[in-house]
Amino acid sequence: MHNSQSGLVDVGSAPFVPHVSRSDDGRSSVSLLRRLPAGSHVAVWTHHCPPRAAKALCAWMWKMPEQWPVWGRIALRLGDEVVEPLILDGAAAAEREDKERERKARQEEKERRRLEREITLYVYDPKSKGPSLGLQRGCDDRAFWRMSFTEKWERDRVVDWLRWQKEEFNEFDTFFREHGALELERLVLAGMRQAERTAKEKGVSSSGRRPLRFWRGER
């Protein structure tokens, strides 16, 4: 006995078993075979369809061994007009469910990739530790990079610049992966200081500890 997937199959003492066959003219059919006392088999239900559809239908039937005797008894007692919708509708419903699972999986993967590219700047003020800031990917539950400070104003000074660098966050992530946290910290501080110098030269910097407090990311 052959199934639609792996060739010779030992079906043990199962009274009914699915089978796919293909005729010399290229037509395919799926049958539910009944085991006879002598060990041979006879079809109690047969459905003709294109080869690809036949292979898919028989593959689904082989996943449903608990239904073989149910289908077989219905075919013997009530005929093709009753058992055929049970089998074909069941296979169609399973196909729809498979497609829906695949659609959801694709959607989830698309969302995961989107969240992986979406990086957000967070500020932290823990009670037992000094203030800090961090960059976190949308797919993660914690920041991939943290920068700590002694004073809150020091952190906010960096935030005044960093919050306008959102388009660069993915490049910061790449830089972090290649060079580590300390080098990224140096890169961020260098960018902030350069922006402070430029803002001062243009006369748009603020007085006090946070020169970029009212800065809007001007280049």
N, C-alpha and C positions, 0 to 999 in steps of 0.2 A: 504494500500500500504506500502511495506517495502523497505527501501534502504539497501545498503550494510554495513551501519555503526550503525545506531541507532534504528532499528526496525520501528514501525509504524510512518508514516510521512504524514502530511496533505499537499497535493500538490495543494490545492485550485482549481482553474479553469484551471490549465495548460493543454493545449491540448495534450502535449506529456510529458512523464516522464520516466527516466531510471529505470530499475528493474533488480535485480540479483536473480536467482533461482537455486536450486540444486535438481536434480532428485534422485530417490531412489537408482540408481546404482552409485551415487557419482559424476556424471558429473554435471558441472555447466554451466550456460549460462547467458549472459547479453543481455537484450532486451531494445528496445525503445518502450514503450507502447503508444498507442493512446487512448485518452478518448472518449468513445462513448456517445451519448445523454442520454442513460439510466443510465450512471454512471459507467458502466463496462469498461474494457480496452481490447485492442487487440494489439498484437505485430506487428509493422511495420518493425522491423529489429531485428535479433537475431544473436548472436555470441557465439559459444561454445568454451570453453577453460577450463583449470584446475581451481580448486576452488580459489587458491590464486590469479591467474591472473584475474579471473572474479571479485573478490572483489576489486582489485586495479583498474581495468578498470571502474567499476561502481562508485567507489568513486571519480574518476576523472570526470566522466560524471556529477555527482551531484554538482561538483564545477563549471559547465558550463551551468547554467539554460538558459542563453540567446541563447545558441546553440540548445536547445531542439526543438523548432519549425522549425529551419533551417534544422536540420537533419531529422526531421519528414517529412517535405514537400519534401525534396530530396528523401527520401526513398519511399514515395508514388508515386512520379512522375518519378523517374529515376531508382529506384530499389537498391538492396543490393550492386551490383557491383560498384555503384557510392558512396553511403553513407558510406559503410564499410571502404574504405581507408581514408576517411575524419576523421572518429572517431578513428580508430586504429592508423593512423599516428599522429593524434593530441595527443593521449594519450602517444605514444612512444616519441614524441618530449618533452612533459611535463616531462616525466620520466627522459629523458636525462638532461633536465634543472635542475630538482631536484637533480640529482646525481652530476651535475657540481657545484651547489650551496653548496652541502654537502662537496664536495672535497675542494672547496675554503675555506669553514668554517673550515675544519680540518687543511688545510694548514695555515690559518691565526692563528688558535689556537696554532699550532706547533711553528710558528714564534713568537707569543706572549710569549710562554713559554721560547723559546730560548733567546729572548731579556730580559726577566725577569731575566734570569741567567747570562746574559752578563753585567758586571759592568765595567765602565770606570772611570779612574782617570782624573779629570779636574783641571786646575789651573785658577784662576780668578785674574784680575787686574783692578777692577772697579775704575773709576776716583774719585768718591766721598767717597770711602771706602778703608779700608786696604786690602792687598792681602789675598787670601784664596785659599784653595783647597777643592775638594769635590769628593764624590763617587756617581755615577749616574747609575741606571739601564737603560738598553736599551729601556725598555717599558715606561719610564717616561720622562717628559719634564723638570725635574729639579733634582738636587742632593738630595738624601735622607739624606746625611750627609755632613756638611760643617765645616771646621776648619779655623778660621781666625787668622791673624798674624798682628803684628805692622810693621814689616819690611819684605821686599820681600825675603831677604836672609834666614830669619827664615823659611818661607814657603818652599823655595827651599831646605833647609837642610832636611826637612821632606820628600819632594818629592824624593830626592836622594835615600831614603830607600824605600818609599812606592811604587814607580813605579816598583820595582822588586818583589812586593808581590801580583801580579795579581791573582795567584792561590789561594790566601787567601781571596780575596775580598768577595766572597759569605759567608765565615765564619764571616767576618767583618759585613756583612749585618745582619746575624743572631744575632751576638753579640749586634749590635746596637738595634735591635728590642727587645732584652731581657733586656738590661742594659741602653740604652740611649746614647745620643751623648757624654756627658762628659766622661763616662767610656770608650767609644771607643777611644776618644782622648787620654786618659791615656794609653790605651793599645798600640796605635800606637807609642806614644812617648817612651814607655818602650821598644818596639821592635827596634826602631831606635837607642836608646842609647846602647842597648845590641850589635847591629850590629857595632856601632862605636867602642865600646870597643874591640870587636873581631877583627875588621879590624886593630886597632892600635896594638894589640898583634901580629898580623901576619905581620905587617909592610906594609900593603897595603892601609892605610888611607892617606888622603890628608891633607896638612897643611891649616890653615885658618879656617873660620867659617863653612865650609861644608866638614867634614871629609870623607863623602861617595860620593864626587862629581864624582870621576872616578871609583867608586865601580861598580861591575857588578853582585851583588847579590850573591857573594860567601858565602857558608855556613860554 
